[in-house]
Amino acid sequence: MGGEHMQAILPALRTRFENHLRIKTIPDHLLWAYRKWLRYYFDYCEKYYFSSRDQNSLPPFIGKLREKKQTEQQQRQGAEAINLYYELLGQE
């Protein structure tokens, strides 16, 4: 998934996202995976002209993960990562 033009997460957002994950008791060893899903999500939104703030983009994103042969567990983890990102947006 994703090309060499993978979206970087802006440092300020990355810090806030990781702090939010810790508050939600996501173990440190999974932070990289959640960051990866968020980067994939940003890539997906850019490629398919969704706003990354639009929660309607989540179902098609998960559909794309399924299409790319990601496992059920990976799809769930991806969805959880993006839902935590939406929670973070709600705090702005």
N, C-alpha and C positions, 0 to 999 in steps of 0.2 A: 504494500500500500504506500501511497505517497511517492513523489518523485524526489529528485535532488533539491527541489525548491521548497522543502518542508518549511512551513511557517514557524518562525521562532515565536516563543511566548515572550512578550515584553517583560523585562526583569521585574518591574513593579508588580505586574499581574502575577508573574510566577511566584513571587514571594507571598503575595496575598493568598494565592491558590494553595500553596503548600501549607501555609499557616492554617487555612480553613480545613484542609485534609487532616492535619494533626488534631485540630479541635474536634473533628468528627471521628477521631481515633482510627484513622487509616494508618496502618503500620509504616514506619519509615522505609522499609525495604520495598514497599509498593508505590512510593511516591513517583518514581521514574515511570512506572506503567501508567499512572493516572495523567502525568504530564504528557506522555506519548499520545494517549487518547485525545487529550485536549488539542494537541498539535494536529492530529489527524482530522479532528472536527473542524478546526480553523481552515485547514486545507480544503476539506470537503465544502465548507460554506463558501469559500472563495471561488472554487471551481464551478459550483452550481448556483452561484448568485443568491445564497441565503444570507441573512444577517445572523451572525453568531449569537446575537441576543434573542433571536426568534425561536421560541421553544417548539414551534411547528417544524423546525429543521431536524429535530432529534429523531423522529420515526424514520424519515428517509435515510438519515445517516446510519442508523442501526441496520436498516435494510441493505445499505451498501456494505457494511461489515459482513453481513450474512452472505451477500453475493461474493465477497472476497474470501469466503470459506473460513471466516473467523468462527471459533467455537462458541457455543451457547454461553460458556463462562466468560469468554472474551467480550461477547456482545453485552452481557450484564455489567461487566466491569466498565466497559466503555460508556454505557448508559449512566452508570453511577457517577463516573467522573464528570460527565457533562451536566448531570443534574446538580452536582456539587458546585460546578461553575455557575449555573443559573442561580443557585442560592446566594453565591457570592455577589452576583450582579444585583440581587434583591437588597443587598445591604448598602448599596451605594447611595 
